[in-house]
Amino acid sequence: MPIPEPTVAHPTPFVEIQRDEWSQLAPKEHLSLTETEVVQLRGLGDRLDLTEVQDVYLPLSRLLTLYAAGARDLHAETSRFLGERAGRTPFVIGVAGSVAVGKSTVARLLRELTKRWPDTPRVELVTTDGFLHPNAELERRGIMDRKGFPESYDRRSLLRFVSQVKSGATEVRAPYYSHLVYDIVPDAEVVVRQPDILIVEGLNVLAPPVHGRLALSDLFDFTIYVDAKTKDIESWYVDRFLALQEEAFSSPDSFFHRFADLSREDAVRTATEVWKAINEPNLVENVLPTRARATLVLKKAADHKVTSVLLRKI
């Protein structure tokens, strides 16, 4: 009888850390968020609570500050080696993931937690929504139905913005995007002033370079991908659509006001159609393929809880 070949694990650049083990990696006494603050930070449909913050995001925030300190020290040593005067360089974090996966909540939460550690008091958050082309331009190009796909962004402006922040510019301005009107707001801006940490959150922030050009991801010091099964994200997207129908869609100023009076059955059908036509294809074609490029992956279960953390080891 032939001897069976030994099973060889598929090689991976990540080490997977289960939630129980991960939760022990930061001192619990540092936690200073209140239940009210957690409620204010979480997005529609998220089930974030203090336990999740303490078990998952507190250790992550501490890890990020350790990476930021290491990068700062390396920058100073490199400047001394080159005989240069060491300038102040922000540590830049990219947060990626699908629509409705909870990446915005993760980014907001990490902003609040990292700035409470003594070595990173100044933390700014910018979303890539502000770098979407205005709706009029998307209509002109015939890609309004591909909003959120890579081609719908002003990628040069986004790259220039992060480059200026990372180079230590005193003040850098970004466009402001309103989810209510679903468009860029003229004459409104987001201003970033020399943070210790800059968090950049968006669908496609981990996209690789194209045709040898510099990619946004080349400017990041640490990257996070918020991951879940596609069927679970679809369910969260539909739930969020229903919640928005009762809240934001009811405003006459809302871009989606036309959906406010749909029956629950019609609303579920509409949300599912939008997911299948736009968000799922974007996830499969453009977002999910970038997961392996992340420094760290947060794996979520169907209840939105993080079950394990994958940290790049090589």
C-alpha positions as CSV (number, residue, x, y, z in Angstrom):
1,M,0.0,0.0,0.0
2,P,1.5,3.4,-1.0
3,I,2.3,5.8,1.9
4,P,0.0,8.9,1.6
5,E,1.7,12.2,1.0
6,P,1.8,14.5,4.0
7,T,-0.7,17.3,4.0
8,V,1.1,20.6,3.4
9,A,-0.6,23.8,4.6
10,H,-1.2,26.4,1.9
11,P,1.5,29.1,2.4
12,T,0.2,32.4,3.8
13,P,1.9,35.6,4.8
14,F,-0.4,36.0,7.7
15,V,-0.6,34.5,11.2
16,E,-4.2,34.1,12.4
17,I,-4.9,35.1,16.0
18,Q,-8.1,34.0,17.6
19,R,-10.2,36.6,19.3
20,D,-9.7,35.2,22.9
21,E,-5.9,35.4,22.4
22,W,-6.0,38.8,20.7
23,S,-8.1,40.3,23.5
24,Q,-5.3,39.8,26.0
25,L,-2.8,41.9,24.1
26,A,-3.5,45.3,25.6
27,P,-4.2,46.7,29.1
28,K,-7.9,46.9,29.7
29,E,-7.5,49.9,32.1
30,H,-6.7,52.1,29.1
31,L,-10.3,51.9,27.8
32,S,-12.0,55.2,28.3
33,L,-14.9,55.1,25.8
34,T,-18.3,55.2,27.3
35,E,-21.4,53.4,26.0
36,T,-22.8,56.6,24.7
37,E,-19.6,57.3,22.7
38,V,-19.7,53.8,21.2
39,V,-23.3,54.3,20.1
40,Q,-22.3,57.6,18.5
41,L,-19.4,56.0,16.6
42,R,-21.1,52.9,15.2
43,G,-22.8,53.0,11.8
44,L,-26.3,51.9,10.9
45,G,-26.6,48.1,11.4
46,D,-23.4,47.7,13.3
47,R,-23.7,45.9,16.7
48,L,-20.5,47.4,18.2
49,D,-20.5,47.4,22.0
50,L,-18.0,48.0,24.7
51,T,-17.0,44.3,24.8
52,E,-16.1,44.4,21.1
53,V,-14.1,47.6,21.6
54,Q,-12.2,46.1,24.5
55,D,-11.5,42.7,23.0
56,V,-10.7,43.7,19.4
57,Y,-10.1,47.4,18.9
58,L,-8.2,48.4,22.0
59,P,-5.4,45.9,21.2
60,L,-5.5,47.0,17.6
61,S,-5.1,50.7,18.6
62,R,-2.2,49.8,20.8
63,L,-0.5,47.9,18.0
64,L,-1.0,50.8,15.6
65,T,0.7,53.2,18.1
66,L,3.6,50.8,18.4
67,Y,4.0,50.7,14.6
68,A,3.7,54.5,14.5
69,A,6.5,54.9,17.1
70,G,8.7,52.5,15.2
71,A,8.2,54.3,11.9
72,R,8.9,57.7,13.6
73,D,12.1,56.3,15.1
74,L,13.2,54.8,11.8
75,H,12.5,58.1,10.0
76,A,14.6,60.0,12.5
77,E,17.5,57.5,12.2
78,T,17.4,57.6,8.4
79,S,17.5,61.4,8.4
80,R,20.5,61.4,10.7
81,F,22.2,58.8,8.5
82,L,21.7,61.0,5.5
83,G,22.7,64.2,7.4
84,E,19.3,65.7,7.0
85,R,17.0,67.5,9.5
86,A,14.3,65.1,10.5
87,G,10.9,66.6,9.6
88,R,7.6,65.6,11.1
89,T,6.0,62.8,9.1
90,P,2.5,61.4,9.9
91,F,1.9,57.7,10.1
92,V,-0.7,56.9,7.5
93,I,-3.2,54.0,7.9
94,G,-5.5,52.7,5.2
95,V,-8.8,51.0,6.0
96,A,-10.5,49.1,3.2
97,G,-13.5,46.8,2.8
98,S,-16.8,46.4,1.1
99,V,-19.8,48.7,1.3
100,A,-21.8,47.9,4.5
101,V,-19.0,45.8,6.1
102,G,-18.5,48.4,8.8
103,K,-15.1,49.9,7.7
104,S,-16.3,53.4,8.5
105,T,-17.2,52.5,12.0
106,V,-13.8,50.8,12.4
107,A,-12.0,53.9,11.1
108,R,-14.0,56.3,13.4
109,L,-13.3,54.0,16.4
110,L,-9.6,53.7,15.7
111,R,-9.4,57.5,15.4
112,E,-10.9,57.9,18.9
113,L,-8.8,55.1,20.5
114,T,-5.4,55.9,19.0
115,K,-5.6,59.5,20.0
116,R,-6.1,58.5,23.6
117,W,-2.7,56.8,23.7
118,P,0.0,59.4,24.9
119,D,2.3,59.0,21.9
120,T,-0.3,59.8,19.2
121,P,-2.6,62.6,20.5
122,R,-3.4,64.1,17.0
123,V,-5.3,61.7,14.8
124,E,-7.3,62.7,11.7
125,L,-9.7,60.7,9.5
126,V,-10.4,61.3,5.8
127,T,-12.7,59.1,3.7
128,T,-12.2,58.7,0.0
129,D,-15.8,59.7,-0.7
130,G,-14.6,63.3,-0.8
131,F,-12.6,62.4,-3.9
132,L,-15.5,60.9,-5.9
133,H,-16.1,62.9,-9.0
134,P,-19.2,65.2,-8.6
135,N,-22.4,63.6,-9.8
136,A,-22.5,66.0,-12.8
137,E,-19.1,64.7,-13.9
138,L,-20.1,61.1,-13.4
139,E,-23.3,61.7,-15.5
140,R,-21.1,63.4,-18.2
141,R,-18.9,60.4,-18.3
142,G,-21.8,58.0,-18.3
143,I,-20.6,56.2,-15.2
144,M,-23.2,57.3,-12.6
145,D,-24.2,53.7,-12.1
146,R,-20.5,52.8,-11.3
147,K,-20.2,55.2,-8.4
148,G,-17.7,53.6,-6.0
149,F,-15.8,51.8,-8.8
150,P,-12.2,52.9,-9.2
151,E,-12.9,55.0,-12.2
152,S,-15.4,57.1,-10.3
153,Y,-12.7,58.7,-8.2
154,D,-10.4,61.6,-8.8
155,R,-7.4,59.4,-8.0
156,R,-4.8,62.0,-8.9
157,S,-6.3,64.5,-6.4
158,L,-6.5,61.8,-3.7
159,L,-2.9,60.7,-4.3
160,R,-1.8,64.4,-4.2
161,F,-3.7,65.0,-0.9
162,V,-2.1,62.0,0.9
163,S,1.3,62.8,-0.5
164,Q,1.1,66.4,0.9
165,V,0.0,65.2,4.3
166,K,2.7,62.6,4.5
167,S,5.3,65.1,3.4
168,G,4.5,67.1,6.5
169,A,2.6,70.0,4.9
170,T,1.2,72.4,7.5
171,E,-2.3,72.3,6.2
172,V,-4.0,70.2,3.5
173,R,-7.6,70.5,2.3
174,A,-9.9,67.8,0.9
175,P,-13.4,68.1,-0.7
176,Y,-16.4,67.3,1.5
177,Y,-18.9,64.6,0.6
178,S,-22.5,64.5,1.9
179,H,-24.2,61.2,2.1
180,L,-27.5,63.0,2.4
181,V,-27.3,64.7,-1.0
182,Y,-25.0,61.9,-2.3
183,D,-22.6,64.4,-3.8
184,I,-19.6,66.6,-3.3
185,V,-20.7,69.8,-1.4
186,P,-19.3,72.9,-3.2
187,D,-17.2,75.3,-1.1
188,A,-17.1,72.7,1.8
189,E,-13.8,71.3,2.8
190,V,-12.0,68.9,5.3
191,V,-8.8,70.4,6.7
192,V,-6.0,68.3,7.9
193,R,-3.2,69.9,10.0
194,Q,-0.1,67.8,10.6
195,P,-1.5,64.8,12.5
196,D,0.5,62.2,14.3
197,I,-1.7,59.6,12.5
198,L,-3.8,60.0,9.3
199,I,-6.5,57.3,8.7
200,V,-7.7,57.0,5.1
201,E,-10.9,55.0,4.7
202,G,-12.4,53.8,1.5
203,L,-13.4,50.9,-0.8
204,N,-10.4,50.9,-3.1
205,V,-7.6,52.3,-0.9
206,L,-5.6,49.0,-1.2
207,A,-5.7,48.9,-5.0
208,P,-2.3,48.1,-6.6
209,P,-0.3,50.4,-8.9
210,V,-1.5,50.7,-12.5
211,H,1.0,50.8,-15.4
212,G,3.9,51.4,-13.1
213,R,2.4,54.5,-11.5
214,L,2.5,55.4,-7.8
215,A,-0.6,53.9,-6.0
216,L,-2.3,55.4,-3.0
217,S,-1.4,52.2,-1.1
218,D,2.3,52.9,-1.6
219,L,1.9,55.8,0.8
220,F,0.4,53.8,3.7
221,D,2.5,52.6,6.7
222,F,-0.2,50.2,7.8
223,T,-3.3,48.8,6.2
224,I,-6.5,47.1,7.5
225,Y,-9.0,45.1,5.5
226,V,-12.4,44.5,7.1
227,D,-13.6,41.1,5.9
228,A,-16.8,39.0,6.0
229,K,-18.6,36.5,3.8
230,T,-20.2,38.1,0.8
231,K,-23.7,36.8,1.7
232,D,-23.4,38.3,5.1
233,I,-22.4,41.7,3.7
234,E,-25.4,41.6,1.3
235,S,-27.7,41.0,4.3
236,W,-26.1,43.9,6.2
237,Y,-26.5,46.1,3.1
238,V,-30.2,45.3,2.8
239,D,-30.7,45.9,6.6
240,R,-28.9,49.3,6.3
241,F,-31.1,50.3,3.3
242,L,-34.2,49.6,5.4
243,A,-32.8,51.6,8.3
244,L,-31.9,54.5,6.0
245,Q,-35.4,54.4,4.5
246,E,-36.9,55.2,7.9
247,E,-34.3,57.9,8.7
248,A,-32.2,59.7,6.1
249,F,-34.4,58.8,3.1
250,S,-37.4,60.6,4.7
251,S,-35.7,64.0,4.3
252,P,-36.8,65.9,1.2
253,D,-33.1,66.8,0.7
254,S,-32.0,63.2,0.5
255,F,-30.9,62.0,-2.9
256,F,-32.8,58.7,-2.1
257,H,-36.0,60.4,-1.0
258,R,-37.8,58.6,-3.8
259,F,-37.4,55.4,-1.9
260,A,-38.9,56.7,1.3
261,D,-42.5,55.4,0.6
262,L,-41.6,52.0,-0.7
263,S,-43.2,49.0,1.1
264,R,-40.9,46.8,3.0
265,E,-41.1,44.1,0.3
266,D,-40.3,46.6,-2.5
267,A,-37.5,48.2,-0.4
268,V,-35.9,44.8,0.1
269,R,-36.2,44.0,-3.6
270,T,-34.7,47.4,-4.5
271,A,-31.8,47.1,-2.1
272,T,-31.0,43.6,-3.3
273,E,-31.1,44.7,-7.0
274,V,-28.7,47.6,-6.2
275,W,-26.4,45.2,-4.4
276,K,-26.4,42.7,-7.2
277,A,-25.9,45.3,-9.9
278,I,-23.3,47.6,-8.4
279,N,-21.9,46.7,-4.9
280,E,-21.3,43.0,-5.3
281,P,-19.6,43.3,-8.7
282,N,-17.4,46.1,-7.3
283,L,-16.6,44.0,-4.3
284,V,-15.7,40.9,-6.3
285,E,-13.8,42.7,-9.1
286,N,-12.0,45.5,-7.2
287,V,-12.2,45.3,-3.4
288,L,-11.9,41.7,-2.4
289,P,-8.8,41.1,-4.6
290,T,-6.9,43.7,-2.5
291,R,-7.5,41.8,0.8
292,A,-4.2,39.9,0.6
293,R,-2.3,43.2,0.3
294,A,-3.4,44.3,3.8
295,T,-1.1,44.4,6.9
296,L,-4.0,43.2,9.0
297,V,-7.4,41.6,8.3
298,L,-10.4,41.7,10.7
299,K,-12.6,38.6,10.1
300,K,-16.2,39.2,10.9
301,A,-19.0,36.6,11.5
302,A,-22.6,37.0,10.5
303,D,-23.4,38.9,13.8
304,H,-20.8,41.6,12.9
305,K,-18.5,40.3,15.7
306,V,-14.8,39.9,14.9
307,T,-13.8,36.2,15.3
308,S,-10.1,36.4,14.5
309,V,-7.3,38.7,13.3
310,L,-4.9,38.0,10.5
311,L,-1.6,39.9,10.9
312,R,1.0,39.9,8.2
313,K,4.2,38.2,9.4
314,I,6.3,38.4,6.2
